[in-house]
Amino acid sequence: MSGHDHSPAHGHGGHHVHVVSLKMYFTVIALLFALTFLTVWTASMDLGAYNTIVALLIAITKATLVVLIFMHVLWSKKIVWIMVGSSVVWFAILVAFTMQDYLSRNLG
């Protein structure tokens, strides 16, 4: 045995493992809980047409935190950012076509 550890955790083989502090995880989870509370609180308000918009903005913020921190995309290579970005664009296309179909229907 040569005494060298070639496991991916030590950065050999071109793979780097990013370690996130517990403080960061606890801060993000506290923020997620706060945003969940904000979602419940705003759901009890009558914001008219803005109810859905506010709920979606909070949900997008929570999803972004999960993807960036818990899925480690924040510290990933550019190819991961490209894949995440293309997924978001594809989802936006699907929503746009769905809304176009829904809004063009005669509901009367």
N, C-alpha and C positions, 0 to 999 in steps of 0.2 A: 504494500500500500504506500502511496506516495505522500500521504498526509494532506492532500489538497481536497477541499470540499467543492465539488462542482455542481452543487444544487442551485436551482434558479433563485433561491432566496439570497444568495450571495452575489448576484449580478453576473455570473458567468454564463456564457452562451448567448449574450446579447439581450438578456431579459432582466429588467430592473423592477423590483418590488417596492412600491412606495408605501411607507408606513404612516398612517394617520394617527395623530394623538387622540387619546381618549377625551381630552378636553374639547377637541374639534367635534368628535362624534356626539358628545353630550350637548354641546351648544346647538348643533344642527337638529338633534332630536327634540330639544326644548323649543326651538323655533318651529319645528313641524307641529308640535303639540299646540303652540300658540296660534299658528295659522289654522289648525283644525278648530280650535275654540272660536277664532274669528269667523270661520265659515258658518259655524252653528249660530253665532250671535247675529251675523248679517242675514241669515236665513229667516230670522224672526222679524226683520225690518221690512217695511214696504218701500222698496226703492223703485217701484214701477218697472220700466223696461230694463233698468240697470241691475236687477237681481241676478240675472244670468251672467251678465258681463263681469260683475264683481266676483261671483262664485267661480267663474272660469279663470279669472286672473289669479285668484288665490290658489286654485288647483294647479295652474301652470307653474306658479312659483314653487309650490311643494314638489311637483314632479321634477323641476329643474334642480332643486336641492338634492333630491334623491339620486338623480342621474349623475350630477357633478361630484358629490361627496361619497355617497355609499357605493356607487358603481365605479368610482375612481376615474371617471372620465376627465376630471380636471387635471389630472397628472398623466394622462395617457398620450400616446403618440398621435400624430396628425391624422393617420388613417382612421383611428377611432372617432376623432372629431368629424371627419368626413362622413363616416357611416351614421353617426348620430344626427348630423345635419341633414343628410339625405333622407333619413327616416322621418324627420320633422317635416321636410318639404313634401314627401310623399303623403304623409298624414294630412297636411294642409290641402293638397290636391284632392284627396278623397273627400274631405269636408266641404271644399268648394263645390265639387260636382254634386254632392248630396244636397247642399243648400240650393244650388241652382235648380235641381229637379224639384225640390220641395216648394220653393218660392214660385215656380212657374206653373204649378198646378192650380186648377180652378177649384177652390175649396167651397164654393157657394152653391 
